[in-house]
Amino acid sequence: MQELFHDLGALFLASVPTALLFLVVVVCYQFLIQGPLTATLAERRRRTDGAMKAAEQAIARAEARAAEYAENLRHARAELMRARDQRLKQWSAERDAGLEAARHAAGQRVSSARAEVEAEAANARKAIEGAAAELANQVVRAVLPATAGGSR
């Protein structure tokens, strides 16, 4: 048993430099690799988070601009429709005014033509009346001399 302890002690003494070397490697790894790597990863995470926030803000601004554009487009379309309706009403009013003027002019022409026809009819009646009286006189003269000559 004594020998076993002696062998274990020898092994322990032989392993001390390896353990010390391992501790030096761990400490060097911590300072030379793990520390800068952790700092680099933290910086990367910070930048990534910053880029994500910037991207989210850019998306929010783009969505706001898109909504503003859509609203402006809606207003422009509404304005165009109002202008179109106003133009149609104006054209309709002009058409109605033109039709009314044409109706009025046609009515005046009909009235003047009716007056002319009535005047011509009155003149024709007077001419017929004058001719009827003349024809009656001629008939009377034609009939009376025949009767007047037979009674003598």
C-alpha positions in Angstrom: 0.0 0.0 0.0 2.9 2.2 0.7 4.1 1.6 -2.8 0.7 2.5 -4.1 0.9 5.9 -2.4 4.4 6.4 -3.5 3.3 5.7 -7.2 0.4 8.0 -6.8 2.6 10.7 -5.3 5.1 10.3 -8.2 2.2 10.5 -10.7 0.8 13.6 -9.0 4.2 15.3 -9.1 4.6 14.4 -12.7 1.2 15.8 -13.5 1.8 19.1 -11.8 3.7 20.7 -14.7 0.9 19.4 -17.1 -1.8 20.9 -14.8 0.2 24.2 -14.6 0.6 24.2 -18.4 -3.1 23.5 -18.8 -3.9 26.4 -16.5 -1.6 28.7 -18.4 -3.2 27.6 -21.7 -6.7 28.2 -20.2 -5.7 31.7 -18.9 -4.0 32.5 -22.3 -7.1 31.2 -24.1 -9.3 33.4 -21.9 -7.3 36.6 -22.5 -6.1 36.0 -26.1 -9.1 34.3 -27.7 -12.2 34.2 -25.5 -12.1 37.8 -24.4 -11.7 39.3 -27.9 -14.1 36.8 -29.3 -16.7 37.7 -26.7 -16.1 41.4 -27.4 -16.4 40.8 -31.1 -19.6 38.8 -30.8 -21.0 41.5 -28.5 -20.1 44.2 -31.0 -21.6 42.1 -33.8 -24.8 41.6 -31.8 -25.0 45.3 -31.1 -24.5 46.2 -34.7 -27.0 43.6 -35.8 -29.6 44.9 -33.3 -28.9 48.4 -34.5 -29.2 47.3 -38.1 -32.5 45.5 -37.3 -33.9 48.6 -35.6 -32.8 50.8 -38.5 -34.4 48.4 -40.9 -37.6 48.4 -38.9 -37.6 52.2 -38.8 -37.0 52.2 -42.6 -39.9 49.8 -43.1 -42.1 51.9 -40.9 -41.2 55.1 -42.9 -41.8 53.2 -46.2 -45.2 52.1 -45.0 -46.0 55.6 -43.8 -45.0 57.0 -47.2 -47.0 54.3 -49.0 -50.0 55.2 -46.9 -49.5 58.8 -47.7 -49.1 58.0 -51.4 -52.3 56.0 -51.3 -54.1 58.8 -49.5 -52.8 61.4 -52.1 -53.9 59.1 -54.9 -57.4 58.8 -53.4 -57.6 62.6 -53.1 -56.4 63.0 -56.7 -58.9 60.5 -58.0 -61.7 62.2 -56.0 -60.6 65.6 -57.4 -60.6 64.2 -60.9 -64.0 62.7 -60.5 -65.3 66.0 -59.1 -63.8 67.9 -62.1 -65.2 65.3 -64.5 -68.7 65.6 -62.9 -68.4 69.4 -63.0 -67.4 69.3 -66.7 -70.3 66.9 -67.5 -72.7 69.2 -65.7 -71.3 72.2 -67.6 -71.6 70.4 -70.9 -75.1 69.3 -70.1 -76.1 72.8 -69.2 -74.6 74.1 -72.4 -76.4 71.4 -74.4 -79.7 72.3 -72.6 -79.1 76.0 -73.3 -78.4 75.2 -76.9 -81.5 73.0 -77.2 -83.6 75.7 -75.6 -82.2 78.3 -77.9 -82.9 76.0 -80.9 -86.5 75.4 -79.6 -87.0 79.1 -79.2 -85.7 79.8 -82.7 -87.8 77.0 -84.1 -90.9 78.3 -82.2 -90.2 81.8 -83.6 -89.9 80.4 -87.1 -93.1 78.4 -86.7 -94.9 81.5 -85.3 -93.7 83.7 -88.2 -94.5 80.9 -90.8 -98.0 80.6 -89.2 -98.4 84.4 -89.3 -97.4 84.3 -93.0 -99.8 81.5 -93.8 -102.6 83.3 -91.9 -101.8 86.5 -93.8 -101.7 84.6 -97.1 -105.0 82.9 -96.1 -106.6 86.2 -95.3 -105.4 87.7 -98.6 -106.7 84.6 -100.4 -110.1 84.9 -98.6 -110.3 88.6 -99.6 -109.4 87.6 -103.2 -111.9 84.8 -103.2 -114.6 87.1 -101.7 -113.7 89.8 -104.3 -113.8 87.2 -107.0 -117.0 85.7 -105.6 -118.7 89.1 -105.7 -117.5 89.7 -109.2 -118.6 86.2 -110.3 -122.0 86.8 -108.7 -122.3 90.1 -110.6 -121.3 88.3 -113.8 -123.9 85.5 -113.1 -126.6 88.1 -112.4 -125.7 90.0 -115.5 -125.7 86.8 -117.5 -129.0 85.6 -116.1 -130.8 88.9 -115.9 -130.3 90.0 -119.5 -131.7 86.6 -120.6 -134.7 87.0 -118.4 -135.1 90.7 -119.0 -135.0 90.1 -122.8 -137.6 87.3 -122.6 -140.1 89.4 -120.6 -140.2 92.3 -123.1 
